Amino acid sequence: MQDALFYQHAVLKAVLVSAYKDLIWQILHNLQTKLTKLTKTDEFSSVFNFRRRLSFQYLSFHYQPNTLSLFRLGMVVGKKTQKLAVKRNYMKRVLRELMRKKQEQLLNFDIVIRIQKSFYRYDFIEIETEVNQMIAKLKK
């Protein structure tokens, strides 16, 4: 009887620890996500006013060094570039994922990506190439 109670207590404790771990991880993940985004107009303006830009066929990268130990990302996709919101969101999603994979190489930068020309699935390799070229130029 006592062994069964001990086992139930251990299982309950493991479940609680697991739930707390998940909750803490989720809170930290959300906090990191919020910290790595440029959201305010002043943040975008400071990057644009720094006047450093790398332009390619599809993308234009505006960048500014920051004093933080992480990179922050903002994206601009105008309606002139693509009228359909679904396609604008697709472009932002693709770029966000590419930048997430490369974030260790981009520490200490605020980057605003301005999409100049609409792209879709068949242009993915070219977009990835442009992101890689941008990272190589920023490292210099």
C-alpha positions as CSV (number, residue, x, y, z in Angstrom):
1,M,0.0,0.0,0.0
2,Q,2.8,2.4,1.0
3,D,4.7,1.5,-2.2
4,A,1.6,2.3,-4.3
5,L,1.3,5.7,-2.6
6,F,5.0,6.4,-3.0
7,Y,4.7,5.5,-6.8
8,Q,1.6,7.8,-7.2
9,H,3.4,10.6,-5.5
10,A,6.5,10.2,-7.7
11,V,4.4,10.1,-10.8
12,L,2.5,13.2,-9.8
13,K,5.7,15.0,-9.0
14,A,7.2,14.1,-12.4
15,V,4.1,15.3,-14.1
16,L,4.2,18.6,-12.2
17,V,7.9,19.1,-12.9
18,S,7.3,18.4,-16.6
19,A,4.4,20.8,-16.7
20,Y,6.5,23.5,-15.0
21,K,9.4,22.9,-17.4
22,D,7.1,23.3,-20.4
23,L,5.6,26.5,-18.9
24,I,9.0,28.0,-18.2
25,W,10.3,27.0,-21.6
26,Q,7.2,28.6,-23.2
27,I,7.6,31.8,-21.2
28,L,11.3,32.1,-22.1
29,H,10.6,31.3,-25.8
30,N,7.9,34.0,-26.0
31,L,10.2,36.5,-24.2
32,Q,13.1,35.7,-26.6
33,T,10.7,36.1,-29.6
34,K,9.6,39.5,-28.4
35,L,13.2,40.6,-27.8
36,T,14.3,39.6,-31.3
37,K,11.7,41.6,-33.2
38,L,11.8,45.2,-34.2
39,T,8.2,46.4,-33.6
40,K,8.2,50.1,-32.8
41,T,8.4,52.9,-35.4
42,D,11.4,54.4,-33.6
43,E,13.3,51.2,-33.8
44,F,12.7,51.0,-37.6
45,S,13.5,54.7,-38.0
46,S,16.8,54.3,-36.2
47,V,17.8,51.5,-38.6
48,F,16.7,53.4,-41.7
49,N,18.4,56.6,-40.5
50,F,21.7,54.8,-39.9
51,R,21.8,54.6,-43.7
52,R,23.6,51.3,-44.2
53,R,22.0,49.1,-46.8
54,L,22.8,46.1,-48.9
55,S,20.6,45.7,-52.0
56,F,20.0,42.6,-54.1
57,Q,17.4,41.6,-56.7
58,Y,14.6,40.6,-54.4
59,L,15.7,42.0,-51.0
60,S,17.1,45.1,-49.5
61,F,18.8,44.8,-46.1
62,H,19.0,47.9,-43.8
63,Y,21.3,47.2,-40.8
64,Q,22.7,48.9,-37.8
65,P,25.0,47.5,-35.1
66,N,23.4,47.3,-31.6
67,T,24.8,46.9,-28.1
68,L,22.6,43.9,-27.3
69,S,24.0,40.4,-27.5
70,L,21.3,39.3,-30.0
71,F,20.1,40.3,-33.3
72,R,16.7,41.9,-33.9
73,L,14.7,41.6,-37.1
74,G,12.0,43.7,-38.8
75,M,10.4,43.2,-42.2
76,V,8.7,45.6,-44.6
77,V,6.5,44.3,-47.4
78,G,4.5,46.9,-49.1
79,K,1.2,46.4,-50.9
80,K,2.9,47.7,-54.1
81,T,5.2,44.6,-53.9
82,Q,2.3,42.1,-53.5
83,K,-1.4,42.9,-53.2
84,L,-2.4,39.6,-51.6
85,A,-1.9,39.4,-47.9
86,V,-1.4,35.6,-48.1
87,K,1.6,36.0,-50.4
88,R,3.0,38.9,-48.3
89,N,2.8,36.7,-45.2
90,Y,4.4,33.8,-47.0
91,M,7.4,35.9,-47.9
92,K,7.7,37.1,-44.3
93,R,7.4,33.6,-43.0
94,V,10.2,32.3,-45.3
95,L,12.5,35.1,-44.4
96,R,11.9,34.8,-40.7
97,E,12.8,31.1,-40.9
98,L,15.9,31.7,-42.9
99,M,17.0,34.4,-40.4
100,R,16.2,32.1,-37.5
101,K,18.6,29.5,-38.8
102,K,21.4,32.1,-39.3
103,Q,20.8,34.0,-36.0
104,E,24.1,32.9,-34.4
105,Q,26.0,34.6,-37.2
106,L,24.1,37.9,-36.9
107,L,24.6,38.8,-33.2
108,N,24.8,42.5,-32.4
109,F,22.8,43.7,-35.4
110,D,19.4,45.3,-36.0
111,I,18.2,44.3,-39.5
112,V,15.2,45.5,-41.4
113,I,14.5,43.5,-44.6
114,R,12.6,45.4,-47.3
115,I,11.2,43.1,-49.9
116,Q,11.6,44.8,-53.3
117,K,10.3,42.2,-55.6
118,S,7.7,39.5,-55.0
119,F,8.9,35.9,-54.8
120,Y,7.3,32.5,-54.3
121,R,8.3,28.9,-53.8
122,Y,10.2,28.5,-57.1
123,D,12.5,31.5,-56.1
124,F,13.5,30.0,-52.7
125,I,17.1,29.2,-53.7
126,E,17.7,32.7,-55.0
127,I,16.3,34.2,-51.7
128,E,18.5,31.9,-49.6
129,T,21.5,32.9,-51.7
130,E,20.7,36.6,-51.1
131,V,20.5,36.0,-47.4
132,N,23.8,34.1,-47.3
133,Q,25.5,36.9,-49.3
134,M,24.1,39.5,-46.9
135,I,25.5,37.6,-43.9
136,A,28.9,37.2,-45.6
137,K,29.1,41.0,-46.3
138,L,28.0,41.8,-42.7
139,K,30.8,39.6,-41.3
140,K,33.5,41.7,-43.0
